[in-house]
């Protein structure tokens, strides 16, 4: 069993260019647990609105174009985190998650005329297994672990050792004046978080982390999350899974009668498909377009290609991204023979169209979209299951409601308008995550 310490006691323990072979081994996992549990006592005494104010100040610091975080992570999704950490957003989602009253996190609150009171208590140690391909998304569960006043352990991937520790170090430097006039220190908040690494093949390390968790949060592919979920755990441990899911778009005929409207829809689809290189479970891969109107599915594919080209110049790909060149080139060649393929000189994006293709496409990622004709978008319900997460729609209000009723019954969790698929909102994956990170206590 070999653990490697990246961030502990509010300090980044490694250099910015560290690789797994350079990391220093730690021998005592219990020391890490004791450290974050001790710091959690400080966290539990901070009012929720002060925590939100502190996170808002973090987001403001990260917004500075000259900041190290902005320079280092601007192409990896930091600006989405900035919006997520904003006071307005956090006030909204905490109220939504806690029955309209986020103050349940601070004290016992009256709930009825019988003077019964409830309080949301943290569960304890929340362990987060972060996916290597999109480490920024792991910050979503971590920040909710902070807001619910838990101690947190983050296990990072060898593919992205530095992202979370660097963000935590930046957060540790932010202090605020609390609502009681006293100083709230970012370092003391962040001391309730440990960031570690160990090999995914180290079964003993996996078991140790699992057995010391009150909540296990797993991000990643099917094999990775199933491995974590099958580990031994303590009785009563809560599991939160952010596993592999796919998402798609449906465009109704009523939105294809006017070219200008169709172009606006294509622009929104392009925006949704250009976030995180489609690695998020809410990223669209298949675009179903209803037939027999002024703008045909084939024509829409062409309009979409124009918008993907424009967006690619605004949302710049991270230069460290390694695309699946062979798969993209193969798909382009296949569709040039059986349909149409739209793409630039490079691998920045690809739009693929065929009259013959049916159902959900196997994701290729890296801004690759499959446009498929369909006679009636309502028939898409047969492709929905617990493995489909988001259906972005361009439909009339009446048809959207009917469509939502059908697909949500089959497994879809989110039915936003196109252009908002990439928003990480609450609830997520059909659950209020923060509600799973606390215990409801009654007096």
Protein Blocks (a to p, Z undefined) as FASTA:
>chain_A
ZZddfbgghiafbdfkbcfklpccdfblklmmmmmmmmmmmmmmpcfklmmmmmmmmmmm
mmpmkbmklmmmmmnopmmmmmmmpmklmmmmmmmmngoiaklmmmccdfbfnopacddd
dfbjacddddfklmmlmmmmmmmmmmnopacdddddfklmmlmmmmmmmmmmpccddfko
pacdfklmmmmpccddddfklmklmmmmmmmpfbdcdeddfklmmmmmmpccdehiacdd
dddddddddddfklmmbfklmmmmmmmmmmmmmgghlmafkbcfbdcddehifbdfklmm
mmmmmmmmmmmmmmccdfkbccdfklmmmmmmmmmmmmccdddfblmbccdddfkbgcjd
ddebjoiacddddfblklmmmmgcfkbfbdcddddfklmmmmmmmmmmnopabdcdehil
mpccddeehiafklmmpccddZZ
